[in-house]
Amino acid sequence: MAIVGFTKLEALFRKAASLDIDKSDAKAITDIVEKKLVDFLLAGERNANLNGRDVIREGDLPLTKGMQETIIAFKKLEEAIDVEDILNYLTTIPPLKYPLDAELEAKLPELTGAILVVMARIMKEIDEEKRRVTPELIEKTGRIMDLTL
């Protein structure tokens, strides 16, 4: 099961960056978003460990000012992502060393939504004129996200 379904993904990309996605591209997009979410959680796990704690809190995540602003932008889009879908996805990956704090767990939809918004906006920046997302654009955006997030 994907972290977010096609209908929600399509709505987010339209609202966040006026982009149209094809159902055949949804898996490639969600794969990147899932990977970035795990990257944030792994960094949070490392920071929790460095701080002598055995639970990952929101403050352990490496959320830059830009990412924090994107979380706010995601909330303004008034699109909801189901926390249960995210938690179900997390059961399919190797477990983290530490559990997530309940407050962080509740904020996973906002973080996931913000990652999606970042992805859509990067795509728009790469080619402002393009409205339709292509596999090449997804791949390039994924490489940029790996370099920056």
Secondary structure, 3 states (H helix, E strand, C coil): CCCCCHHHHHHHHHHHHCCECCHHHHHHHHHHHHHHHHHHHHHHHHHHHHCCCCCECHHHCCCCHHHHHHHHHHHHCCCCCCHHHHHHHHCCCCCCCCCECHHHHHHHHHHHHHHHHHHHHHHHHHCCCCCECCHHHHHHHHHHHHHHC
